[in-house]
Amino acid sequence: MHRRVGTDARMTDTELGRRSYRGWQVGGDESEWQGLLKEAGEGIRSVVAATHQRGCMVAWLSDGHSITSLLTQEGGEKAGQKEEEEEEKGSEGGVLGMAVFEVGRDANNITHTMTTLIPHIRKVGHSSWCLVVAVVSRRSSFLASFGEVWSRGRGGTAGLSVVMVVTQMSPSAIFTLLTSHWTFTMMDTLLINYKATAGEGLDVYCHLPYTRWGPRVENVATWTPADGLVLNTSSLILDKFSNFYGAKVNVTALPFPPYWLETNDQYSGTDYLLLATVAQALNFTITVIPTTDWGEVTGLVQQRQSFMATIIYAVLPDRLHQYDFSYPYEYATPTFCMTKPVLSPQYLSLYYPLSHGVWGCVLAIIVFVPCIWLVLQCLWQQGKLYGGGKGGEMTLEVLRTLLGQNLTRNSGSGWVEGWWVRVLLGAWLVFALVLGVAYRTNLTAALTIPQYPPRPETLEQLVGVVKKVTMPPYGAQFKEFYSKSDSIVFKALAERMDFVKTAVEGVSQASNKQAHIQVRRYLELVVAELFTETDGSTKLYLGRENVIPGLSAWPIPHQAPYKAHLDRSVRAVLEAGLYEKWSEDVMTDAREQGRKRRQKELQKEKQQKEKDGQQQQRDTTTGIALTVSHLQGPLLLLLLGLGAGTLSFLVELLYYRCVGVSLGGKEQSSGFDREARVKLKSSREQLKRSRVKHKSGRHLTIVAWHE
């Protein structure tokens, strides 16, 4: 069905707020081409007005010919009044501004000139959400240079960008031009061609890369002075990528579990499932281009040989200068992997239940309590202490009650008499009871449940502990990003970074002084498949905090015209919760496959041992029994005590033998001998009265020897 667009959508210098950027001016005979431009200027303005909406910028680029006739017309003031009336009614035909660029026809290197000029054209679009670039020239080399340079770099606006080519060519030349460059083939490009006979008007062409009949050049509209602009299709700007009609779409990716898996030319993984869903929605066939490294994966995207790199990539500022990204679909933030801290030696198990501070307080109390006891007794006895060695006896009593033994009450000493003694003794016994119960319970837990020392969980802790951090080769971009950061932690991380070929190599080298950094989900899969025992335990762990928060997406070329359709399909998958479901399924399958593989390996080892006659019977009990390894501390303490006692006995025996020989049997008179004789006499008297009758009628013989 044909649709007529009115020819009153005119553009004048006054109403459009023209901004002219004049570069290279030329002269020469322009009569023929200038006459055509003036003759059909109204038709070109009609096409330009039909390609944009309100608030767009229009940039004109010519090869030196004057294009004044395309910008102004007779009766401009009257036309301006009509446009103002249309704007008041809500018309969408107004533009925000205009810029004019002219390139000299005598330029030696047109490509170099275009490379210098086009960034200025892109800046025009920064002030608007849409940009219309109209290129006016009959020279195919000029148009080809524009098409080649325009496809490079980032677009000038985040919204609509339309390219219009105003020229006069034969049908074969039109087909060659529209199928030779990405700008004309894939982007929203219209070619306005003057008909061969003067006065016949204009034809508007557009290249459609995907149709039922394959790529083709479509005549989307015509313009004649009599009928104005008549559309031959539903719209002047056709949607080229809503349906690929089963065409092949080149993509690049490398195996990166769980996102992209490759087995016998069969692909799987979360990103492949996402790509397959998008392919089904847009109706295209997936073609994976073989690549050797990650640089080639994105390099083919930059060269537009690949439509997209369908593998997760972190969105970094430096990468945005090389290629664009699709809609972010994953919070694939990198984290670090290290080995779990080694358990402390079991012979220190007696020390584990209490912290350093508690042990220090207990030691101080053991020294402090006997001192307080002696001071209070001294004040109670008015400075008189009965019996010798009172300090040592009280210290032994404190230690004895702390270890859960009974008090030894010597009625002759009288050191437990007095109410103050009972209060102090009661407080001490309560303290000893609580401390003993707490120690025994914690000791039981320490002997049966291993407790690992503190480990790095945050990036700041990691930098303070490790000496080296590894990443795959693509980590060079992360290292550069970290080194440019203002954060001291990121700079320290960049100084410690090194690169390995694969993640398996990096994880294998991980230790308590070396970590490996990669995407969390990928590290979880690698650890589950290759570094987990049959019972589910592993020597590795992942940090609780991510190295850097951020989003991830698929790399796509700059100014990719299919980005809107790709983003809409990706968002639909995310909103349906399919991506998370695929991630869970892939991780579950990976763990199950890893468990089965480890079971097969253990089965082979078991069969081999049975053949060699070295199979040992394993304990099948479900409980955890204490072994000699758990009781290393008490056993070692017992051995140390026996050794110390034996050594003391030998030293004492040697000492008395030496002293006895030196005395030569002569009795030495000293205070020590006198005290010993007094004690010996007292013990003999007690021995005579040692037989006493008990209440029950039994006899108790107490023999006390004091040497």
C-alpha positions in Angstrom: 0.0 0.0 0.0 1.3 3.5 -0.9 1.3 6.2 1.6 1.7 9.9 0.7 3.8 12.1 2.9 3.1 15.9 2.5 5.7 18.0 0.9 5.1 20.9 3.3 7.7 19.5 5.8 10.3 22.1 4.8 13.6 23.1 6.5 14.9 26.7 6.5 17.8 28.4 8.1 15.6 30.4 10.5 13.4 27.6 11.8 16.1 24.9 12.1 18.6 27.0 14.0 21.3 26.2 11.5 24.9 25.7 12.8 27.5 25.6 9.9 30.9 24.0 10.4 32.8 24.8 7.2 35.9 22.8 6.6 37.3 22.5 3.1 35.9 24.9 0.5 36.3 24.2 -3.2 35.4 26.0 -6.5 34.8 24.6 -9.9 32.0 24.1 -12.4 29.0 23.0 -10.5 26.3 23.9 -13.0 25.1 20.4 -13.9 25.1 18.8 -10.4 23.9 22.1 -8.8 21.0 22.2 -11.2 19.9 18.8 -10.2 20.2 19.6 -6.5 18.1 22.8 -7.0 15.5 21.0 -9.1 14.8 18.2 -6.6 15.7 20.1 -3.4 12.2 20.0 -2.2 12.1 16.2 -2.6 15.3 15.7 -0.7 14.0 17.9 2.1 10.8 15.8 2.2 12.8 12.6 2.6 14.9 14.1 5.3 11.9 15.3 7.2 10.3 11.8 7.0 13.4 10.1 8.5 13.6 11.8 11.8 11.4 12.8 14.7 11.2 16.0 16.8 14.4 17.0 18.4 16.9 15.4 16.0 20.1 16.9 14.6 20.8 16.9 10.9 24.4 17.0 9.5 25.0 17.6 5.8 28.2 16.5 4.2 29.2 17.2 0.6 32.2 16.8 -1.6 32.6 20.5 -2.3 29.4 21.2 -4.2 27.2 23.8 -2.8 24.1 22.4 -1.1 22.4 25.7 -0.3 19.5 24.7 -2.4 18.9 21.7 -0.2 18.8 23.9 2.9 16.6 26.8 1.8 13.8 27.4 -0.7 11.6 30.2 -2.0 8.9 31.1 0.4 10.9 30.0 3.3 9.2 32.5 5.6 5.8 31.2 4.7 6.9 27.6 5.1 8.4 28.5 8.5 5.0 29.9 9.6 3.4 26.6 8.6 5.9 24.5 10.5 5.3 26.6 13.6 1.6 25.9 13.3 2.3 22.2 12.9 4.5 22.2 16.0 1.8 23.8 18.0 -0.5 20.9 16.9 2.1 18.3 18.0 3.8 17.6 14.7 7.0 15.6 15.0 8.7 17.2 12.0 10.9 19.7 13.8 14.6 19.3 14.2 16.9 20.6 16.9 19.7 21.9 14.7 21.8 21.6 11.6 25.4 21.3 10.7 27.0 21.6 7.2 30.4 20.1 6.3 32.1 20.4 2.9 35.2 18.4 1.8 37.3 19.8 -0.9 37.3 17.9 -4.2 41.0 18.4 -4.6 41.8 16.5 -1.4 44.5 13.9 -2.1 43.6 11.4 0.5 39.8 11.3 1.0 40.0 8.5 3.6 42.4 10.5 5.8 40.2 13.5 5.4 37.1 11.5 6.4 38.9 10.1 9.4 39.6 13.7 10.6 36.1 15.1 9.8 33.7 12.3 11.0 34.5 12.7 14.7 33.2 16.3 14.4 30.1 15.0 12.7 29.6 12.6 15.6 29.9 15.4 18.1 26.9 17.0 16.5 24.8 14.0 17.6 25.9 14.4 21.2 23.3 17.1 21.8 20.4 15.0 20.6 18.9 11.6 21.0 19.0 11.1 17.2 21.1 12.1 14.2 20.5 12.2 10.5 23.6 12.3 8.3 23.0 13.3 4.7 26.0 12.7 2.3 25.7 14.5 -1.0 28.0 13.4 -3.8 28.1 11.7 -7.2 31.6 10.4 -6.7 31.6 6.7 -5.7 35.1 6.9 -4.2 33.8 9.7 -1.9 30.8 7.7 -0.8 32.9 4.5 -0.3 35.4 6.4 1.9 32.5 7.7 4.0 31.0 4.3 4.4 34.3 2.8 5.4 35.2 5.4 8.0 31.7 5.9 9.4 31.5 2.3 10.5 34.5 2.7 12.7 34.4 3.8 16.3 31.5 4.6 18.5 28.3 6.2 17.4 27.5 9.9 17.9 24.2 9.3 19.7 22.7 6.7 21.9 19.4 6.7 19.9 18.5 6.6 16.3 21.2 7.2 13.7 20.2 7.4 10.0 22.5 7.8 7.0 21.2 9.3 3.8 23.1 9.3 0.5 22.1 11.8 -2.2 23.6 10.9 -5.5 23.0 10.0 -9.2 24.0 6.5 -10.2 23.1 3.6 -12.4 21.1 0.7 -10.9 24.2 -1.5 -11.0 26.4 1.1 -9.3 23.7 1.5 -6.6 23.7 -2.2 -5.9 27.5 -2.3 -5.7 27.6 0.6 -3.3 24.8 -0.6 -1.0 26.3 -4.1 -0.7 30.0 -3.2 -0.3 30.2 -1.5 3.1 28.8 -2.2 6.6 27.4 1.4 6.8 25.2 0.9 3.7 24.5 -2.8 4.1 23.6 -3.2 7.8 22.8 0.2 9.2 19.8 2.4 8.6 20.9 3.9 5.3 18.7 5.4 2.5 20.1 6.2 -0.9 18.3 9.0 -2.8 19.0 8.7 -6.5 18.2 11.2 -9.2 16.5 9.6 -12.1 18.3 9.7 -15.4 15.8 12.1 -17.1 15.5 15.5 -15.6 12.2 16.3 -14.0 11.3 12.7 -13.3 12.0 13.0 -9.6 13.8 10.8 -7.1 14.0 7.1 -6.1 14.8 6.1 -2.5 16.6 2.8 -2.0 17.4 0.7 1.0 19.5 -2.5 1.4 17.7 -5.3 3.2 20.3 -8.0 4.3 17.7 -10.5 5.4 14.5 -11.3 3.5 12.7 -14.4 2.4 14.5 -14.1 -0.9 17.9 -13.3 0.6 19.7 -9.9 0.5 18.2 -7.4 -1.8 18.0 -3.7 -2.6 14.5 -2.4 -2.1 12.9 0.7 -3.7 11.2 2.0 -0.6 9.9 5.4 -1.9 9.7 7.7 -4.9 9.3 11.5 -5.2 7.9 13.5 -8.1 7.0 17.2 -8.2 3.5 16.3 -8.9 2.8 13.5 -6.3 5.4 14.3 -3.7 6.9 11.5 -1.6 5.1 8.2 -2.0 6.1 5.2 0.1 6.4 1.8 -1.6 6.7 0.0 1.8 5.1 0.3 5.2 7.8 2.7 6.4 10.7 4.7 5.0 13.1 3.2 7.6 12.6 -0.5 7.6 13.3 -2.9 10.4 16.1 -5.0 9.1 16.7 -7.3 12.1 13.4 -8.3 13.5 13.5 -11.5 11.5 16.7 -13.0 10.0 14.7 -15.6 8.0 17.0 -18.4 9.0 20.2 -16.8 7.8 23.5 -17.7 9.2 24.9 -15.4 11.9 28.6 -15.6 12.8 29.5 -15.6 16.5 32.8 -16.3 18.3 33.4 -18.0 21.7 35.9 -20.2 23.5 35.2 -22.9 26.1 34.6 -21.3 29.4 32.5 -23.4 31.8 29.8 -23.1 32.9 29.0 -20.4 30.3 30.2 -22.1 27.2 31.0 -25.8 26.9 32.1 -27.7 23.8 32.0 -31.5 23.5 32.4 -33.3 20.2 31.3 -30.2 18.2 28.3 -30.0 20.5 27.8 -26.8 22.4 26.2 -26.3 25.8 26.4 -24.0 28.8 24.4 -21.0 30.1 25.5 -18.6 27.4 24.9 -21.0 24.6 21.4 -21.7 25.9 20.9 -17.9 26.0 22.2 -17.6 22.4 20.0 -20.5 21.2 16.9 -18.8 22.7 17.8 -15.5 21.1 18.4 -17.3 17.8 15.0 -18.9 18.0 13.3 -15.5 18.7 15.1 -13.7 15.9 15.0 -16.7 13.5 18.7 -17.1 12.6 21.1 -20.0 12.4 24.1 -20.0 14.7 27.6 -20.3 13.1 30.5 -20.5 15.5 33.8 -19.2 13.9 36.8 -21.2 15.2 39.2 -19.1 17.2 42.4 -19.8 19.1 42.6 -17.2 21.9 40.5 -14.5 23.6 42.1 -11.7 21.6 40.8 -13.3 18.4 37.4 -13.7 19.8 36.9 -10.0 20.3 39.1 -9.1 17.3 36.7 -10.6 14.9 33.9 -8.7 16.5 35.8 -5.4 16.0 36.4 -6.4 12.3 32.6 -7.1 12.1 33.3 -10.7 10.8 31.5 -11.8 14.0 28.1 -10.4 15.0 28.9 -10.9 18.6 31.1 -12.7 21.1 28.6 -14.9 22.8 30.6 -15.4 26.0 30.6 -13.5 29.2 32.8 -10.4 29.3 33.2 -7.8 32.0 32.3 -4.3 31.0 35.4 -2.3 31.5 36.0 1.4 30.4 39.0 0.5 28.3 37.0 -2.2 26.4 34.3 0.3 25.5 36.8 2.0 23.2 37.2 -1.3 21.2 33.7 -2.6 21.0 30.2 -2.1 22.4 28.3 -4.5 24.7 24.8 -6.0 24.7 22.4 -5.7 27.6 24.2 -6.8 30.8 22.8 -10.2 31.9 25.1 -11.4 34.6 26.8 -10.1 37.7 29.9 -12.1 36.9 32.3 -10.4 39.3 35.7 -12.0 39.7 36.7 -13.5 43.0 39.9 -15.2 44.4 40.6 -18.9 45.2 43.1 -20.1 47.8 43.9 -23.1 49.8 42.3 -23.4 53.2 44.6 -22.7 56.1 46.5 -25.7 57.5 45.3 -27.0 60.9 47.6 -26.3 63.8 49.6 -29.3 65.1 47.5 -31.7 67.2 50.0 -31.7 70.0 48.8 -28.2 70.8 45.3 -29.4 71.3 45.5 -28.8 75.1 46.1 -25.1 74.3 43.3 -24.7 71.8 40.3 -24.5 74.1 41.3 -21.1 75.6 42.6 -18.0 73.9 45.9 -16.4 74.6 44.3 -13.7 76.8 42.5 -16.3 78.9 45.6 -18.3 79.5 47.4 -15.2 80.5 44.7 -14.3 83.0 44.7 -17.9 84.5 48.5 -17.7 85.0 48.2 -14.3 86.6 45.4 -15.6 88.9 47.5 -18.6 90.0 50.2 -16.3 91.1 48.0 -13.6 92.5 45.6 -15.8 94.7 48.4 -17.4 96.9 49.9 -13.9 97.4 46.6 -12.5 98.6 46.1 -15.6 100.8 49.5 -15.0 102.5 48.9 -11.3 103.0 45.6 -11.8 104.6 46.9 -14.6 106.8 49.8 -12.4 107.9 47.4 -9.7 108.9 45.2 -12.2 110.7 48.1 -13.7 112.7 49.5 -10.3 113.4 52.5 -10.9 111.3 53.2 -14.4 112.6 53.2 -17.3 110.1 53.2 -20.8 111.6 55.1 -23.5 109.9 57.6 -23.3 107.1 56.9 -23.3 103.4 53.4 -21.8 103.6 53.7 -20.1 100.2 54.5 -23.3 98.5 51.7 -25.2 100.2 49.1 -22.6 99.2 50.3 -22.5 95.6 50.0 -26.3 95.5 46.5 -26.1 97.0 45.5 -23.5 94.3 46.8 -25.8 91.5 45.2 -28.9 93.0 41.7 -27.4 93.2 42.1 -25.8 89.7 42.7 -29.3 88.4 39.7 -30.7 90.1 41.4 -32.4 93.1 40.3 -32.3 96.8 41.7 -29.9 99.4 44.3 -31.3 101.8 43.4 -30.1 105.3 46.1 -30.2 107.8 44.5 -29.5 111.2 47.8 -28.6 112.8 48.5 -25.8 110.5 45.4 -23.8 111.0 45.6 -22.0 107.6 42.0 -22.7 106.8 40.7 -21.2 110.0 38.7 -18.0 109.9 35.6 -16.7 108.0 37.7 -14.8 105.5 39.4 -18.0 104.5 36.1 -19.6 103.7 34.9 -16.7 101.6 38.2 -16.5 99.6 38.2 -20.3 99.3 34.6 -20.4 98.1 35.2 -17.8 95.4 38.2 -19.6 94.2 36.4 -23.0 94.0 33.6 -21.4 92.0 36.1 -19.9 89.6 37.9 -23.2 89.2 34.7 -25.1 88.6 33.5 -22.7 85.8 36.9 -22.6 84.2 37.3 -26.4 84.4 33.9 -27.1 82.8 34.5 -24.5 80.0 38.0 -26.0 79.3 36.8 -29.6 79.2 33.9 -28.8 76.8 36.0 -26.7 74.5 38.7 -29.4 74.6 36.2 -32.1 73.5 35.1 -29.9 70.6 38.7 -29.1 69.6 39.6 -32.8 69.6 36.7 -33.8 67.4 35.9 -30.8 65.2 38.8 -29.2 63.4 39.0 -25.4 63.6 40.8 -23.6 60.9 42.8 -20.5 61.5 41.5 -17.2 60.2 41.7 -16.8 56.4 41.5 -13.9 53.9 38.0 -13.2 52.9 38.2 -9.6 51.5 40.4 -8.0 48.8 42.2 -5.9 51.4 43.0 -9.0 53.5 44.1 -10.8 50.3 46.6 -8.1 49.3 48.0 -8.1 52.9 48.7 -11.9 52.8 49.6 -13.1 49.3 52.7 -12.5 47.4 51.4 -13.5 44.0 48.0 -13.5 42.2 47.4 -15.3 38.9 44.9 -14.7 36.1 44.4 -16.0 32.6 45.9 -14.0 29.7 42.9 -11.8 29.3 43.7 -10.5 32.8 46.1 -8.0 31.2 43.1 -5.7 30.8 42.2 -6.1 34.4 45.7 -5.4 35.5 45.8 -2.2 33.4 42.5 -1.1 34.9 43.6 -1.8 38.5 46.9 0.0 38.0 45.1 3.1 36.8 42.8 3.1 39.9 43.1 5.6 42.7 42.7 2.8 45.2 45.8 1.7 47.0 44.4 -1.8 47.3 43.8 -2.1 43.5 47.3 -0.8 42.8 48.8 -3.3 45.2 46.8 -6.1 43.5 48.1 -5.0 40.1 51.7 -5.2 41.3 51.2 -8.8 42.5 49.4 -10.0 39.3 50.9 -12.6 37.0 49.4 -14.7 34.2 48.9 -18.4 33.5 47.6 -20.2 30.5 44.5 -21.8 32.0 42.4 -21.6 35.1 43.3 -25.2 36.1 46.9 -24.2 36.2 46.3 -21.2 38.3 44.1 -23.1 40.8 46.6 -25.9 41.0 49.3 -23.3 42.0 47.0 -21.8 44.7 48.4 -21.8 48.2 48.2 -19.8 51.4 50.6 -17.2 49.8 49.3 -17.4 46.2 45.7 -16.9 44.9 44.0 -17.3 41.5 41.4 -14.7 40.4 38.5 -15.5 37.9 34.8 -15.4 37.6 33.1 -16.9 40.7 30.8 -19.2 38.9 33.6 -20.6 36.7 35.8 -21.1 39.8 33.0 -23.0 41.6 32.7 -25.3 38.6 36.5 -25.9 38.3 36.8 -26.7 42.0 33.7 -28.9 42.0 34.9 -30.9 39.0 38.7 -31.3 39.6 39.5 -30.3 43.2 36.7 -31.9 45.3 37.0 -35.3 47.0 34.3 -38.0 46.9 32.9 -37.0 50.3 32.4 -33.4 49.0 35.4 -31.9 50.9 38.0 -29.7 49.2 41.2 -28.0 50.2 40.3 -24.9 48.3 37.9 -22.0 49.1 36.6 -18.9 47.4 36.7 -15.5 49.0 33.5 -14.2 50.5 34.0 -10.7 48.9 34.4 -10.2 45.2 37.4 -8.5 43.8 35.5 -5.8 41.9 31.7 -5.5 41.5 30.4 -5.1 37.9 28.2 -6.3 35.1 29.0 -8.6 32.2 27.6 -8.8 28.7 28.4 -9.9 25.1 30.8 -7.8 23.0 29.2 -6.5 19.8 30.6 -4.1 17.2 30.2 -0.3 17.6 26.9 1.0 16.1 25.5 -2.5 15.7 22.0 -1.9 14.3 20.7 -5.2 15.7 21.5 -4.2 19.3 18.0 -3.2 20.1 16.5 -6.6 19.1 19.3 -8.5 20.8 18.8 -6.5 24.1 15.1 -7.1 24.0 15.5 -10.8 23.6 18.1 -11.0 26.4 15.9 -9.0 28.8 13.0 -11.4 28.1 15.2 -14.4 29.1 16.3 -12.7 32.3 12.9 -11.6 33.3 11.6 -15.1 32.9 14.3 -16.4 35.2 15.6 -18.8 32.6 19.3 -17.8 32.9 19.5 -18.5 36.6 17.7 -21.9 36.1 20.2 -22.8 33.4 23.1 -21.9 35.7 21.8 -24.1 38.5 21.2 -27.0 36.2 24.7 -26.7 34.7 26.4 -26.6 38.1 24.4 -29.5 39.4 25.3 -31.6 36.3 29.0 -30.6 36.7 29.1 -31.7 40.3 27.4 -35.0 39.5 29.8 -35.7 36.7 32.8 -34.8 38.9 31.5 -37.1 41.6 31.0 -40.0 39.2 34.5 -39.5 37.7 36.1 -39.5 41.2 34.2 -42.6 42.1 35.5 -44.4 39.0 39.0 -43.3 39.8 38.7 -44.6 43.4 37.2 -47.9 42.0 40.2 -48.3 39.7 42.6 -47.7 42.6 40.7 -50.2 44.8 40.9 -52.9 42.1 44.5 -52.2 41.5 45.3 -52.6 45.3 43.3 -55.8 45.4 45.4 -57.2 42.6 48.6 -56.2 44.3 47.4 -57.7 47.6 47.7 -54.3 49.4 44.0 -53.7 50.0 43.4 -52.5 53.5 40.2 -52.8 55.4 38.5 -49.4 55.9 36.6 -48.4 58.9 32.9 -48.3 58.0 31.7 -46.7 61.2 29.7 -43.5 60.8 30.9 -42.0 64.1 34.2 -40.1 64.6 36.5 -41.9 67.1 39.4 -40.2 68.8 42.7 -41.5 67.6 46.3 -41.1 68.8 46.6 -38.1 66.5 43.8 -36.3 68.4 45.4 -37.1 71.8 48.9 -36.0 70.9 48.8 -33.2 73.4 48.0 -35.2 76.5 50.3 -38.0 75.5 53.1 -35.6 74.8 52.5 -33.8 78.1 52.6 -37.2 80.0 55.9 -38.1 78.3 57.4 -34.7 79.1 56.3 -35.1 82.7 57.8 -38.6 82.9 61.0 -37.4 81.3 61.2 -34.3 83.6 60.6 -36.5 86.7 63.2 -39.1 85.7 65.7 -36.3 85.0 65.0 -34.7 88.3 65.4 -38.0 90.1 68.8 -38.6 88.5 70.0 -35.1 89.2 68.9 -35.3 92.9 70.4 -38.8 93.3 73.7 -37.6 91.8 73.7 -34.5 93.9 73.3 -36.4 97.2 75.9 -39.0 96.3 78.3 -36.3 95.5 77.5 -34.4 98.8 77.8 -37.7 100.8 81.2 -38.4 99.3 82.5 -35.0 100.0 81.5 -35.0 103.6 83.4 -38.3 104.1 81.0 -39.6 106.7 81.6 -36.6 109.0 78.6 -35.1 110.6 78.2 -31.4 109.9 76.5 -29.2 112.4 74.1 -26.9 110.7 70.7 -25.4 111.1 69.4 -27.8 108.5 70.7 -30.8 110.4 69.2 -29.6 113.6 65.8 -29.1 112.0 66.0 -32.5 110.5 66.8 -34.1 113.8 63.8 -32.3 115.4 61.5 -33.6 112.7 62.9 -37.1 113.0 62.3 -37.1 116.8 58.8 -35.8 116.3 58.0 -38.5 113.7 59.3 -41.3 116.1 56.9 -40.0 118.8 54.0 -40.0 116.4 54.9 -43.5 115.3 54.4 -44.7 118.8 51.0 -43.2 119.0 50.0 -44.2 115.5 47.5 -46.9 116.4 44.1 -45.2 117.1 40.6 -46.6 117.1 38.1 -45.4 114.5 34.4 -44.7 115.2 33.4 -47.8 113.4 35.7 -49.9 115.6 38.3 -50.4 113.0 41.9 -49.5 113.5 43.8 -47.2 111.2 47.5 -47.2 111.0 49.1 -43.9 109.9 52.7 -44.0 109.3 54.3 -40.7 108.5 57.9 -40.4 107.5 59.6 -37.1 107.4 63.1 -37.0 106.0 
